[in-house]
Amino acid sequence: MNPTTAETPLDLSYPAARKVDQTDDYFGTTVSDPYRWMEDVDSPELKAWIDVENELTQRYLAQIPVRETMQRRLMELINFERYTAPTRRGTRYFYSHNSGLQNQNVLYWQEGLDGEPKVLLDPNTFSEDGTVAISGISITDDGLLAAYSITDAGSDWLKWHVRNVTTGEDLPDVVEWSKFSGASWLKDGSGFFYQGYDAPEAEKLKTANYFHKVFFHRLGTPQGEDKLIFDRPDDKELNLGAHVTDDGRYLLLHQSKGTSPNNELAVKDLQDPNAPILRLIDSADATYAPIDNDGTLFWLLTTLDAPNGRVISIDLNNPGREHWKTVIPESTNKLSDISIVDNTFIANYLADAQSQVELRRLDGSLIERLALPEIGTAYGFSGRRDDTETFYQFSNFTTPGTTYRLDMKTHQSTIYRQPKLLFDPALYETRQIFATSKDGTRVPMFISHKKGLVLDGTAPTLLYAYGGFNISLMPEFAPSHVMWMEMGGVYAQASLRGGGEYGEAWHEAGTRVRKQNVFDDFISLAEWLITNQYTSPAKLAIAGGSNGGLLVAACELQRPDLFGAVVAQVGVMDMLRFDKFTIGWAWKEEYGSPSEDEAEFAAIYKYSPLHNIRHSVSYPATLIMTADHDDRVYPAHSFKYAAALQAAQAGPKPILIRVETRAGHGAGMPLSKRIEGTVDQYAFMAKELQVEEQKR
């Protein structure tokens, strides 16, 4: 029962980071950027700095006694069979499976629900270190061919291949320079639509990506002959999507600005090669997400005049807005997802950040509400209009994804696959509380821990959140959370403004000049945990990744007194230059433009982590995590932030940076690397919060 702080203190001599005389003018405000040179991520000087920083971080982590125990226990908790919900194509069912500790999930197929499983794709054979992963899969309607994309070292760049499902052999077709793309097959399986960019000339990692395009690849032809189907040369910042309707008749062309949830929508009749593209929705004034169609009648999920979402129908023969009809009106809960199976709407709502599923007729009338096991998250429900079954998964903080089969005739759910647990979920409990933010807004938070927790302010607590890009945080299982709770820890998950938990109004309340609302929400929830005796500042850790990395960095700078430890993963730290790298320009829809709008610059400058570090301040222990191949959030964000925070730290707490190699923003990372990174995070928090090793 030894505390993790019994070791000899480590010398925290940080490597020197050169400063340069670089300043920029923003609307009359001069801003210094002394670590601008770190934006050259391939420079020998930077690589030498990274090597020393990584060595220091690993020496620091290696001295934590509980780290080895955590590694063993996390491996035990992760080592269980995991399945995704199956999808039917023709007579075949497709799903992914992990036996427990495989670096990547393996894709399988089988004839019928009881057929013999056969390997379709095993990405564990793609590379020795497991860093080449499958990022997308699309099966033809008859289940005979699979287009699949692979990503190398976590890059957003995709390479498409085509596999014969029956023989397991790849066709010669290869498509490169695809990004932010799926594949959508023609009904006859003769080719597929995909999205991509022109091949970059140089600086592939750093170069900004503009002019997204939709192409068609016909099987058996080289990529050089792929046909450009759709582009928008009038706006280089549009992201495009292409989807063939289930009946094979139409191609739907989605157009959105950056990361905005709002979009335009065009339709092309695939039966008539000479048919013009119909601009069905020519103004991105709301979200317009196609659900399905019956001939020329289309059902769409939209936020037009309904920030929580409603379902409308549009007939291509009379597409004017005056002819649109509401099928399912807006609810007090957010309609997060909807599908049509067996000519029945399956509407998945968010009710206070947890799932509520309703079955409705095609006229919108309610049939019944689906009974779910408990508080948690239900997802899946895919299928075709004439299917008589669908599958979904249910999970929460102590329940790994359990697959259910829903019989659409009887509306009964039965367990199809259930993981075998390596812990007792009955020992834990989850509750949801609501706290009041600075401006009076009611903000929810889930709190999970061992039953019988004594509220005396001493429990080591991890507060996690995201708060952006219309993304909803819901109850979800993670072995690391179980490990933390086994050690007496509390796991708290907040649903902040900027996310999608309460619809578009909730999202917009945390964007652009309103971004400070997100930080206020997070700080208020941290104070609630302290006031209500769950924990204390010295025992409170905060963590977040990507936009969540920005969140925790901004909050540690605004309230350094409130936290004992901070873990900031792949965060957006230089908010004045986020739009200069890779796909960062797309985030202007979320954050605003620091160089084009004076009011947005002023708001961003007040919270940008890199620009709000103060000298002579004692900051909490901080672990900054990034990856050398992150072409989503350019790793220079973390490099510059680490160098600046180390130089300013006036207190005794460590400021460390961990740089993963051959990894990107997180997607496709092999399990071995994910386990190493997770253990390092939790060992760091355990040491800084003085968590004692406990017997289970």
C-alpha positions, -999 to 999 in steps of 0.1 A, spaced: 0 0 0 29 23 -7 21 58 -22 35 64 -56 55 94 -43 81 74 -22 108 76 -49 137 100 -51 128 133 -68 139 134 -105 160 163 -118 136 183 -140 162 200 -162 144 208 -194 163 209 -227 170 244 -240 146 256 -266 159 283 -288 139 315 -291 137 336 -322 127 372 -328 94 366 -345 64 389 -341 31 393 -360 6 421 -362 -31 413 -356 -53 443 -360 -26 466 -343 -17 441 -316 19 428 -318 22 391 -308 55 374 -302 61 338 -315 95 329 -302 92 292 -310 81 296 -346 110 275 -357 93 244 -342 68 245 -370 95 228 -391 88 194 -377 115 177 -398 143 199 -387 173 181 -370 172 207 -342 136 199 -333 142 162 -335 171 165 -311 149 185 -287 121 159 -290 146 131 -282 157 148 -250 122 156 -240 110 120 -246 140 107 -226 132 130 -197 95 120 -197 102 83 -198 127 86 -169 101 104 -149 74 78 -157 98 49 -151 102 58 -115 65 54 -107 61 21 -88 24 17 -97 31 21 -134 40 -16 -138 10 -28 -118 -13 -6 -139 2 -20 -171 -6 -55 -160 -41 -47 -149 -50 -27 -180 -38 -56 -202 -61 -79 -182 -91 -57 -185 -86 -52 -222 -81 -88 -229 -117 -98 -238 -134 -106 -271 -149 -75 -288 -173 -75 -318 -190 -47 -338 -226 -50 -347 -230 -70 -380 -241 -55 -413 -259 -75 -440 -251 -73 -477 -268 -98 -498 -268 -131 -479 -236 -122 -461 -229 -106 -427 -199 -84 -421 -184 -74 -387 -151 -68 -370 -136 -88 -341 -107 -85 -317 -97 -116 -297 -85 -93 -269 -50 -80 -274 -47 -78 -312 -33 -45 -324 -61 -40 -349 -96 -54 -352 -100 -81 -379 -128 -79 -404 -149 -111 -409 -178 -122 -431 -201 -152 -429 -230 -167 -449 -261 -161 -428 -262 -154 -391 -250 -189 -382 -224 -193 -410 -187 -201 -405 -167 -168 -399 -141 -161 -425 -114 -135 -424 -119 -107 -449 -91 -83 -438 -65 -87 -411 -47 -54 -408 -24 -70 -382 -6 -85 -412 -1 -52 -430 29 -40 -410 52 -54 -383 45 -26 -358 7 -25 -363 7 11 -375 -10 4 -408 -48 3 -402 -81 0 -420 -99 33 -419 -129 26 -440 -149 -2 -456 -177 -3 -482 -193 -35 -494 -212 -39 -526 -249 -46 -525 -245 -83 -532 -217 -87 -507 -191 -99 -533 -167 -69 -533 -152 -47 -506 -136 -14 -511 -113 -7 -481 -90 22 -472 -58 20 -452 -39 46 -433 -2 46 -425 11 58 -391 -22 75 -383 -23 98 -413 -56 112 -426 -44 103 -461 -62 72 -473 -53 46 -500 -82 26 -514 -80 -11 -524 -107 -35 -536 -110 -71 -523 -129 -101 -537 -148 -113 -506 -151 -149 -518 -115 -155 -527 -99 -130 -503 -77 -116 -531 -72 -80 -540 -80 -66 -574 -53 -45 -591 -73 -13 -584 -56 13 -561 -68 48 -554 -45 73 -536 -47 109 -523 -81 104 -508 -89 121 -475 -121 126 -454 -138 101 -476 -159 70 -477 -166 48 -508 -201 45 -522 -207 18 -549 -229 18 -579 -257 -7 -575 -241 -31 -601 -207 -30 -583 -189 -17 -614 -172 11 -595 -174 35 -566 -175 72 -558 -149 87 -534 -135 121 -523 -100 134 -524 -75 162 -532 -50 167 -559 -17 151 -550 3 175 -528 36 187 -544 56 189 -512 55 191 -474 27 165 -473 23 167 -435 21 204 -432 5 215 -464 -31 229 -462 -57 209 -481 -81 228 -503 -106 220 -531 -121 187 -520 -134 168 -550 -157 138 -558 -144 112 -582 -157 80 -597 -134 50 -600 -144 23 -625 -131 -12 -616 -103 -24 -638 -91 11 -648 -61 31 -635 -67 60 -612 -55 84 -639 -88 76 -657 -110 83 -627 -138 108 -636 -142 140 -618 -179 139 -608 -183 171 -587 -163 199 -573 -168 235 -562 -140 257 -576 -159 287 -563 -151 278 -527 -118 260 -518 -129 254 -482 -159 232 -489 -158 196 -478 -177 172 -501 -194 139 -497 -210 114 -521 -235 87 -514 -255 64 -537 -291 58 -525 -300 23 -515 -322 19 -546 -291 28 -567 -310 56 -585 -295 88 -572 -261 102 -561 -264 126 -532 -237 153 -531 -231 168 -496 -213 202 -493 -203 218 -460 -180 246 -450 -151 234 -429 -165 216 -398 -199 234 -398 -228 210 -394 -248 230 -419 -247 219 -455 -259 222 -491 -272 191 -509 -273 182 -546 -288 152 -564 -277 135 -596 -299 110 -614 -276 80 -622 -300 65 -646 -297 94 -670 -260 102 -679 -271 136 -693 -292 146 -663 -280 179 -648 -271 180 -611 -301 193 -591 -292 217 -564 -318 205 -539 -305 225 -510 -286 256 -522 -282 274 -489 -262 260 -460 -286 275 -435 -290 243 -415 -282 206 -414 -298 185 -441 -289 148 -437 -306 124 -461 -322 94 -444 -337 73 -472 -359 77 -503 -389 61 -519 -385 70 -556 -385 108 -558 -396 112 -522 -367 119 -499 -367 120 -461 -341 142 -444 -331 150 -409 -328 188 -406 -321 215 -380 -340 241 -401 -362 260 -376 -355 231 -353 -321 232 -335 -329 198 -319 -337 183 -353 -368 172 -372 -376 149 -401 -390 164 -433 -399 150 -467 -390 165 -501 -403 154 -535 -379 159 -563 -408 167 -586 -417 196 -564 -385 205 -546 -394 241 -536 -393 248 -499 -430 257 -499 -437 220 -506 -416 205 -478 -435 186 -452 -427 179 -416 -429 141 -408 -415 140 -373 -416 174 -355 -388 187 -333 -387 172 -298 -374 186 -265 -345 161 -269 -319 162 -297 -326 138 -326 -290 126 -331 -295 98 -356 -323 81 -376 -327 53 -400 -354 34 -418 -356 -4 -414 -386 -25 -424 -404 7 -434 -401 20 -398 -382 50 -385 -357 42 -358 -352 75 -341 -322 78 -317 -326 107 -294 -303 122 -268 -320 128 -235 -296 145 -211 -266 129 -229 -280 93 -229 -299 73 -255 -336 72 -260 -348 52 -290 -382 54 -306 -399 34 -334 -421 54 -356 -442 48 -387 -434 64 -420 -461 90 -413 -441 100 -382 -466 86 -356 -451 69 -326 -452 31 -324 -433 26 -291 -401 35 -272 -374 8 -273 -366 -6 -239 -329 -2 -231 -311 -21 -203 -302 10 -182 -286 44 -185 -262 43 -214 -256 46 -251 -273 27 -279 -259 29 -314 -261 11 -348 -296 4 -361 -284 3 -397 -301 -15 -425 -322 -12 -456 -359 -3 -459 -370 -39 -466 -348 -55 -439 -367 -73 -411 -339 -71 -386 -313 -46 -374 -285 -48 -349 -273 -23 -323 -248 -21 -294 -254 -9 -259 -227 3 -235 -221 25 -205 -192 32 -181 -192 -4 -168 -208 -23 -197 -186 -31 -228 -204 -30 -261 -231 -57 -260 -247 -65 -294 -284 -69 -297 -306 -81 -326 -338 -62 -330 -366 -81 -347 -385 -54 -366 -417 -75 -368 -420 -82 -330 -399 -52 -318 -381 -76 -294 -344 -72 -287 -323 -103 -279 -286 -105 -270 -266 -115 -301 -231 -112 -286 -221 -103 -251 -185 -98 -238 -173 -118 -209 -163 -94 -181 -131 -95 -162 -145 -74 -133 -177 -71 -114 -199 -42 -126 -221 -45 -96 -193 -30 -75 -197 4 -93 -223 30 -97 -230 59 -120 -251 90 -114 -257 121 -134 -257 156 -117 -263 191 -131 -241 221 -121 -246 257 -128 -221 275 -150 -209 310 -146 -238 325 -167 -264 303 -150 -265 276 -176 -273 241 -163 -245 217 -174 -246 178 -169 -219 155 -157 -218 117 -152 -199 105 -121 -188 68 -118 -170 52 -89 -170 22 -65 -201 19 -44 -197 31 -9 -175 60 -18 -170 83 13 -174 119 3 -146 135 23 -128 153 -4 -99 128 -7 -109 107 -38 -85 110 -67 -107 122 -95 -104 124 -133 -126 150 -150 -128 145 -188 -146 165 -215 -144 177 -251 -168 206 -256 -167 213 -293 -175 205 -330 -211 194 -322 -197 161 -307 -217 145 -280 -200 127 -250 -222 99 -238 -217 69 -214 -191 47 -229 -170 18 -217 -132 21 -213 -110 -5 -195 -88 24 -182 -118 39 -163 -124 6 -146 -88 4 -137 -89 39 -122 -121 31 -102 -105 -1 -89 -78 21 -74 -104 42 -56 -106 68 -83 -137 88 -95 -143 92 -132 -163 123 -141 -174 130 -177 -188 164 -185 -211 175 -214 -201 210 -221 -215 236 -245 -199 234 -279 -208 197 -280 -240 183 -295 -258 169 -264 -286 194 -266 -288 203 -302 -274 230 -324 -282 259 -300 -260 241 -274 -232 237 -299 -233 273 -311 -232 285 -275 -196 273 -273 -183 285 -307 -164 315 -320 -166 345 -297 -186 323 -272 -158 297 -267 -152 310 -231 -185 295 -222 -170 260 -226 -141 268 -202 -165 283 -177 -187 252 -179 -157 229 -172 -144 251 -144 -178 252 -128 -181 213 -128 -146 210 -113 -157 234 -85 -189 213 -80 -168 182 -75 -147 200 -49 -177 217 -32 -196 184 -29 -166 167 -13 -158 142 -40 -123 156 -43 -100 185 -37 -77 206 -60 -47 185 -51 -66 153 -60 -83 165 -92 -69 157 -126 -83 169 -159 -78 154 -193 -88 160 -229 -77 154 -265 -77 175 -296 -103 202 -290 -104 187 -255 -66 193 -253 -73 230 -260 -100 228 -233 -78 215 -205 -48 237 -214 -70 269 -214 -85 259 -180 -52 251 -164 -39 286 -174 -71 303 -162 -73 284 -129 -40 269 -121 -51 267 -84 -79 243 -93 -61 212 -105 -35 187 -93 -26 173 -128 -34 180 -164 -31 156 -194 -34 175 -227 -35 152 -258 -29 164 -294 -43 198 -284 -49 230 -305 -26 252 -285 -16 281 -309 -50 295 -316 -36 323 -337 -21 299 -363 -44 269 -362 -56 276 -397 -21 276 -412 -16 238 -412 -32 207 -429 -70 209 -424 -69 235 -397 -85 261 -419 -117 241 -416 -120 249 -379 -127 285 -385 -163 276 -386 -159 265 -350 -133 289 -336 -136 319 -358 -108 335 -378 -79 351 -359 -65 369 -389 -97 379 -407 -120 391 -380 -109 416 -353 -136 406 -328 -128 369 -332 -91 376 -328 -98 395 -296 -118 365 -282 -93 339 -293 -63 359 -280 -78 359 -245 -78 321 -242 -52 308 -267 -31 285 -245 2 295 -261 -5 332 -256 -18 331 -220 11 315 -202 23 337 -174 57 337 -158 60 335 -120 30 313 -118 30 278 -103 12 256 -128 -1 221 -120 18 190 -132 12 187 -169 17 159 -194 15 171 -230 10 143 -256 13 144 -294 24 123 -323 50 130 -350 27 121 -378 -4 140 -367 -17 157 -398 -50 167 -382 -37 188 -353 -2 197 -364 23 186 -337 40 220 -336 10 231 -314 22 208 -286 59 215 -292 55 252 -288 32 250 -258 55 226 -240 86 248 -246 68 279 -234 52 263 -203 85 248 -192 102 282 -196 75 299 -175 69 273 -147 76 289 -114 65 259 -92 80 225 -85 55 205 -106 67 188 -138 59 200 -173 65 170 -196 59 162 -232 55 127 -247 59 124 -285 46 92 -300 64 80 -332 47 66 -363 14 77 -350 -12 104 -359 -42 120 -343 -53 87 -328 -73 68 -354 -58 35 -364 -33 35 -336 -23 -1 -327 -35 -14 -294 0 -18 -281 7 19 -286 -27 28 -271 -20 8 -240 15 23 -235 1 58 -239 -29 51 -216 -7 36 -189 16 66 -190 -13 90 -186 -27 72 -156 6 66 -140 14 103 -143 -19 112 -127 -15 85 -100 18 100 -90 7 136 -90 -25 129 -71 -7 105 -47 -29 76 -55 -20 45 -34 -19 10 -49 -49 -9 -36 -58 -46 -36 -90 -53 -56 
